[in-house]
Amino acid sequence: MQLLNTLYITTPETYLRLDNDTLRVEVDRETKLRVPLHHLSAVVSFGHIGFSAPLMHRLAGDGIALVMLDDNGRFKARLEGGVSGNVLLRQAHFQRVADPAFALDVARACVAGKIKNTRQVLQRGARESKQPDEAKTLSRLADDLAASLRALPAAPNLDVLRGLEGEAARQYFSGLNLLVRADRREAFQMDGRTRRPPRDRFNALLSFLYAMWMNDCRSALEAAGLDPQVGFLHALRPGRAALALDLMEEFRPWADRLALTLINRGQLEAKDFALREGGGVLLEGDARKTVVVAYQERKRDEINHPLLAQPMALGLVPFVQARLLARALRDDGAPYVPFVPK
């Protein structure tokens, strides 16, 4: 299954090499792990990780993606073999991007999915809050997001739509601190969303989780035969996987929920983060492993897909959504429907 065959490498100074038909993981020249290549669809590395040339050639030849991220989880590079996929689908994809009305409709769907799912996070927090004032604040913010949703259909262009999305995100992040357990708020206080670099522990954790969701969304698009660089909501820029960012929008609240779980259950502590020169904050050492394991476990959670009306693992949903997007690109009568569980 797609959610089980990505290898994440988080230990600094790890070296990966080819050993016959196996990937060997070494730390200080000591073998820590061997993984048969036929079990893998992707290898994702964080920070300073080394790779042998024979391994890189073999991964490319076997169609196994090698993704390199920096310490903060920011995308640096991706190695893959020859481009595959349906050329007619890609042609339709490029034509649709050039159609302003269609592009706006897809972008609007991506934003709507994100706002609906973030609103559910706030509503759940309001229901579970034991502080009436905080519950009231969270409910008010959820109502504000409902107003943003109502404004989306009237957005005449992408600039206005992006403005609505940005304001909704600001309102949402202003309430996330209230979802952190009271005795952990001082250590995990967030002053809005910051990145490149993240300026607090909460933001550092979110950036790390978003990077993993981003990679899975990109892989899903490639598996569906789409070009992850060519998006609708996010502007096209060299090196930017704009369509993967589009698809990821509806999944960001799932990363937020996992971040809150890790914080509130005490699975991460203040000491698991380091302050870097320039004010950036970085998730360190064994804590990365904790987050990766929790992320992989969360992807195994079974959810009911509202459109297909059938249960499936959460980790498979990006692959379903990528195929729904491909269908919308091919079929005029099939609008893209974002993933919003009931």
Rosetta blueprint (number, residue, H / E / L):
1 M L
2 Q H
3 L H
4 L H
5 N L
6 T E
7 L E
8 Y E
9 I E
10 T L
11 T L
12 P L
13 E L
14 T E
15 Y E
16 L E
17 R E
18 L E
19 D E
20 N L
21 D L
22 T E
23 L E
24 R E
25 V E
26 E E
27 V E
28 D L
29 R L
30 E E
31 T E
32 K E
33 L E
34 R E
35 V E
36 P E
37 L H
38 H H
39 H H
40 L L
41 S L
42 A E
43 V E
44 V E
45 S E
46 F E
47 G L
48 H L
49 I L
50 G E
51 F E
52 S L
53 A H
54 P H
55 L H
56 M H
57 H H
58 R H
59 L H
60 A H
61 G H
62 D L
63 G L
64 I L
65 A E
66 L E
67 V E
68 M E
69 L E
70 D L
71 D L
72 N L
73 G L
74 R L
75 F E
76 K E
77 A E
78 R E
79 L E
80 E L
81 G L
82 G L
83 V L
84 S L
85 G L
86 N L
87 V H
88 L H
89 L H
90 R H
91 Q H
92 A H
93 H H
94 F H
95 Q H
96 R H
97 V H
98 A L
99 D L
100 P H
101 A H
102 F H
103 A H
104 L H
105 D H
106 V H
107 A H
108 R H
109 A H
110 C H
111 V H
112 A H
113 G H
114 K H
115 I H
116 K H
117 N H
118 T H
119 R H
120 Q H
121 V H
122 L H
123 Q H
124 R H
125 G H
126 A H
127 R H
128 E H
129 S L
130 K L
131 Q L
132 P H
133 D H
134 E H
135 A H
136 K H
137 T H
138 L H
139 S H
140 R H
141 L H
142 A H
143 D H
144 D H
145 L H
146 A H
147 A H
148 S H
149 L H
150 R H
151 A H
152 L H
153 P H
154 A H
155 A L
156 P L
157 N L
158 L H
159 D H
160 V H
161 L H
162 R H
163 G H
164 L H
165 E H
166 G H
167 E H
168 A H
169 A H
170 R H
171 Q H
172 Y H
173 F H
174 S H
175 G H
176 L H
177 N H
178 L H
179 L H
180 V L
181 R L
182 A H
183 D H
184 R H
185 R L
186 E L
187 A L
188 F L
189 Q L
190 M L
191 D L
192 G L
193 R L
194 T L
195 R L
196 R L
197 P L
198 P L
199 R L
200 D L
201 R H
202 F H
203 N H
204 A H
205 L H
206 L H
207 S H
208 F H
209 L H
210 Y H
211 A H
212 M H
213 W H
214 M H
215 N H
216 D H
217 C H
218 R H
219 S H
220 A H
221 L H
222 E H
223 A H
224 A L
225 G L
226 L L
227 D L
228 P L
229 Q L
230 V L
231 G L
232 F L
233 L L
234 H L
235 A L
236 L L
237 R L
238 P L
239 G L
240 R L
241 A L
242 A H
243 L H
244 A H
245 L H
246 D H
247 L H
248 M H
249 E H
250 E H
251 F H
252 R H
253 P H
254 W H
255 A H
256 D H
257 R H
258 L H
259 A H
260 L H
261 T H
262 L H
263 I H
264 N H
265 R L
266 G L
267 Q L
268 L L
269 E L
270 A H
271 K H
272 D H
273 F E
274 A E
275 L E
276 R L
277 E L
278 G L
279 G L
280 G L
281 V E
282 L E
283 L E
284 E L
285 G H
286 D H
287 A H
288 R H
289 K H
290 T H
291 V H
292 V H
293 V H
294 A H
295 Y H
296 Q H
297 E H
298 R H
299 K H
300 R L
301 D L
302 E E
303 I E
304 N E
305 H E
306 P L
307 L L
308 L L
309 A L
310 Q E
311 P E
312 M E
313 A E
314 L H
315 G H
316 L H
317 V H
318 P H
319 F H
320 V H
321 Q H
322 A H
323 R H
324 L H
325 L H
326 A H
327 R H
328 A H
329 L H
330 R H
331 D L
332 D L
333 G L
334 A L
335 P L
336 Y L
337 V L
338 P L
339 F L
340 V L
341 P L
342 K L
